[in-house]
């Protein structure tokens, strides 16, 4: 089968963009399944300044959001009959005209919105997003061969916006290689809780995490615990001020943007990944941590709670608030000290192997094209 993935950007896996990593892994594993895969990227800089990859990449110059990128119509005309397109991302106006021309020339497409229509995500710039829905995305959804969702919360949000019936819930996957297995841990050292991702305070619930961590430190008077923050963003300065105000600045470490093996080295040192997001599609960082044998503490809004509980791979907050975060941090620390954390570590790795193996995920997604 010939597959074309259409994305905004170049699928640069060294940027803090979860869609890039998902499409990269999906394409690589579809190739291993015997499919012919090409990435079509829409960009303002058509230079091939991305890392080496096993799939072909075609870049199209994007001069404005409301026109088809230069050369793409011609490219569509030359695509082999029967090729299936997979369009990635909501609220991207270029996709409206692109999908029109796909239909004109007889091609079907699957649409993955990657968490765009979650009700919490819709709250930010609500009316602007509703205009996009009315004038652009409603047509994209209505003509899609199938809708692909990665989390339950997005299905609920999308049903409030669109009328559709043909859809599948298939989560993102995670690579699970031998070199990712975690080293032995020193259980005598201090406890490390960690966050990894974009420093978006509201979306990622970082205000809740800092407050819950501060309450935990104050209640237990535990100076042998730290909160590590991997990632960067415009709100880092705000978070640093919050840490000072809450009296936890000495126990919060900001690592900035870190990628590749260095990021994995830091995550390996976490006792628990903590993700208290108010909105997520399906957070790849929880899966990456789990593949390294690091369990997580998550909010229900991450769409990961049921998986973690099923495999004893971490803790799920009953409510996403400082009180519950505090209680979970306390329980997690106790589980490390009494060595129960080993069962969480094994459960995390088992969860990835059984639920999120990329080869299995890629096979399920490819069935949407048939």
Buried (B, 14 or more C-beta within 10 A) or exposed (E): BBBBBBBBBBBBBEBBBBBBBBBBBBBBBBBBEEBBBBBBBBBEEBEEEBEEBEBEBEBBEBEEEEEBBEEBBEBBEEBEEEBBBBBBBBBBBBBBBBBBBBEEEEBBBBBBBBBBBBBBBBEEEEEEBEEBBEEBBBBBBEBBBBBBBBBBBBBEBBEEBBEBEEBBBBBBBBBBEEEBEBEEBEEEEEBBBBBBBBBBBBBBBBBBBBBBBBBBBEEBEBEEBBBBBBBBBEBBEBBBEBBEEBEBEEBBBBBEBBEEEEBBEBBBBBBBBBBBBBBBBBBBBBBBBBBBBBBBBBBBBBBBBEBBBEBBBBBBBEEBBBBBBBBBBBEBBEBBEEEEBEEBBBBBBBBBBEBBBBBBBBBBBBEBBE
